[in-house]
């Protein structure tokens, strides 16, 4: 089923999505916010550029964007999959607690901020290019992977992993230790480390047409928190 949404406001657009078949293509999308908010059991393809909070609270639906997306992709996402065949704006995966986000291009500031996990729920975000400042800010769980494909080698901008106290961030290549806060450990990723992202890297490569072996055979650096409570110095002990 195909819907022309060029002149449709976002509330009406989502109503049409809920009433539609399980597989829907949106044509003429131009900045509508909150597309597919909280949805499940839908497969949605977007032609155009969705507005902020694409897939917010997503609960199992699959979204593919054949272009760029704006800020807050997958905000508080619980389950499902979001695939972006372009770049994304700021705060992608904000408070994400499940599901997967695959981005072919670059991400803006604060990707993965407040990402978390619980038991079997381990959210994943793979960014094919580079990211802006404050990547993984206050990250409490989940996995972020930055591949640096098609870039000049710079993987991340300023202040990555600030306040990180859970989860892991993988970088394909080396990163400067001086850019990271003291409560974050950087180390070469071991074969055991890479086992937890091997399947997901293969899926990313298949979606965007990359050679998975070429990616996986690269050197990776993994960032993890070295304290369960990086804020303890802020409080007075009793």
C-alpha positions in Angstrom: 0.0 0.0 0.0 1.3 3.5 -0.9 0.2 6.7 0.7 0.9 10.2 -0.7 1.5 12.2 2.5 2.9 15.4 1.0 0.2 17.7 2.4 -0.9 15.6 5.4 -0.3 16.8 8.9 1.4 14.3 11.2 -1.6 13.3 13.3 -3.7 12.4 10.3 -0.7 10.7 8.8 -0.4 8.4 11.8 -4.1 7.7 11.8 -3.8 6.5 8.2 -0.8 4.4 9.2 -2.8 2.7 12.0 -5.7 2.0 9.6 -3.5 0.7 6.8 -2.1 -2.7 5.8 1.0 -4.1 7.5 3.2 -3.0 4.7 3.1 0.7 3.8 5.1 3.1 1.7 4.9 6.9 2.4 5.6 9.1 -0.6 6.3 12.8 -0.5 7.2 12.9 3.2 8.4 16.3 4.2 9.1 17.0 7.9 6.2 15.4 9.5 7.0 14.6 13.2 6.3 11.5 15.3 5.8 9.1 12.3 5.0 5.6 13.5 5.1 6.7 17.2 4.5 3.6 19.4 3.6 1.4 16.5 4.1 -2.4 16.1 3.4 -5.0 13.4 4.0 -2.5 10.6 6.6 -2.4 7.9 7.0 1.3 6.8 9.1 2.7 3.9 9.5 6.4 3.8 10.4 8.3 0.6 11.4 11.8 1.6 12.6 13.3 4.9 10.7 12.6 8.1 10.7 15.2 10.9 11.8 14.9 14.5 11.1 11.8 16.7 10.7 9.3 13.9 9.8 6.0 15.5 9.5 7.5 19.0 8.4 4.8 21.5 8.5 2.3 18.6 7.2 -1.1 19.8 8.1 -3.6 17.1 7.5 -1.9 13.8 10.2 -1.8 11.0 10.9 1.6 9.4 13.1 2.2 6.4 14.0 5.8 5.3 15.4 6.2 1.8 17.1 9.4 2.6 18.0 11.5 5.6 16.2 11.8 8.9 16.1 14.7 11.5 16.5 14.7 15.3 15.5 12.2 17.9 15.2 9.1 15.7 14.0 6.2 17.9 13.4 8.4 21.0 12.6 5.9 23.9 12.3 3.1 21.3 11.3 -0.2 22.9 11.5 -2.7 20.1 11.7 -2.9 16.3 14.1 -1.7 13.6 14.9 1.7 12.0 17.0 1.8 8.9 18.3 5.2 7.6 19.9 5.2 4.1 21.4 8.6 4.8 22.4 10.8 7.7 20.5 11.5 11.0 20.3 14.6 13.2 20.9 15.0 16.9 19.9 12.7 19.9 19.3 9.6 17.9 18.3 6.7 20.2 17.6 9.0 23.1 16.7 6.8 26.1 16.5 3.8 23.7 15.8 0.6 25.6 15.4 -2.0 22.9 15.5 -2.6 19.1 18.0 -1.6 16.5 18.9 1.5 14.6 21.1 1.2 11.5 22.4 4.5 9.9 24.4 4.4 6.6 25.8 7.9 7.0 26.7 10.2 9.9 24.9 11.1 13.1 24.7 14.5 14.9 25.3 15.4 18.5 24.3 13.2 21.5 23.6 9.9 19.6 22.7 7.2 22.2 22.2 9.7 25.1 20.7 7.8 28.1 20.6 4.5 26.2 19.8 1.7 28.6 19.2 -2.0 28.8 17.2 -4.5 31.0 17.8 -8.2 31.1 17.4 -9.5 27.5 16.6 -6.0 26.2 19.9 -4.8 24.7 19.4 -1.9 22.3 21.8 -1.5 19.4 22.8 1.5 17.2 25.3 1.2 14.3 26.4 4.4 12.6 28.2 3.8 9.3 30.0 7.2 9.2 31.0 9.5 12.1 29.3 11.1 15.0 29.1 14.6 16.5 29.9 15.5 20.1 28.6 13.8 23.3 28.2 10.4 21.7 26.9 8.0 24.4 26.3 10.7 26.9 25.1 9.2 30.2 24.9 5.8 28.5 23.6 3.2 31.0 23.4 0.1 28.7 23.2 -1.1 25.1 25.7 -1.1 22.3 26.8 1.7 20.0 29.0 1.0 17.0 30.8 3.7 14.9 32.3 2.4 11.7 33.8 5.5 10.1 33.0 4.3 6.6 33.5 6.9 3.9 35.0 9.4 6.3 38.5 11.0 6.6 39.2 8.7 9.6 37.7 10.8 12.3 35.1 8.8 14.1 33.8 11.1 16.8 33.8 14.7 17.8 34.2 16.2 21.3 33.3 14.8 24.7 32.3 11.2 23.8 30.9 9.0 26.6 30.5 11.8 29.1 28.8 10.4 32.2 28.8 6.9 30.7 28.1 4.2 33.4 26.9 1.2 31.4 27.0 -0.4 28.0 29.7 -0.4 25.3 30.7 1.8 22.4 32.8 0.2 19.6 34.9 2.3 17.2 36.3 0.9 14.0 39.8 2.2 14.3 41.7 4.1 17.0 40.4 7.0 19.0 42.3 9.6 21.1 42.2 8.7 24.7 42.6 12.3 25.7 39.1 13.1 24.2 37.4 10.8 26.8 36.6 11.4 30.4 38.6 9.7 33.2 35.8 7.3 34.1 35.9 5.6 30.7 38.3 2.7 29.7 39.5 2.4 26.2 41.0 -0.9 25.0 41.5 -2.9 21.8 38.4 -5.0 21.1 39.1 -8.7 21.6 37.7 -11.5 19.6 35.3 -12.1 22.4 34.2 -8.5 22.4 33.5 -8.6 18.7 31.4 -11.7 19.0 28.6 -9.6 20.5 28.4 -7.4 17.4 29.4 -9.8 14.6 25.9 -10.8 13.7 24.7 -7.2 13.8 27.6 -6.0 11.7 26.7 -8.6 9.1 23.1 -7.4 9.1 24.3 -3.8 8.6 26.6 -4.8 5.7 23.8 -6.7 4.0 21.3 -3.8 4.3 23.7 -1.2 2.9 25.8 -3.3 0.5 29.1 -3.4 2.3 31.6 -6.2 2.6 31.1 -7.6 6.1 34.5 -9.4 6.2 36.3 -6.1 5.3 34.5 -4.4 8.2 35.0 -7.2 10.7 38.6 -7.7 9.9 39.4 -4.1 11.0 40.8 -3.1 14.3 38.2 -2.0 16.8 38.4 0.0 20.0 35.9 -0.6 22.7 34.9 2.0 25.4 33.4 0.9 28.7 32.8 2.6 32.0 35.4 1.9 34.8 33.0 2.7 37.6 29.4 1.7 38.4 28.9 5.1 40.0 30.9 7.8 38.2 29.1 10.5 40.1 30.0 9.4 43.7 32.5 12.2 44.0 29.6 14.6 43.8 28.0 13.4 47.1 29.0 13.7 50.7 29.5 10.3 52.4 27.6 9.7 55.6 
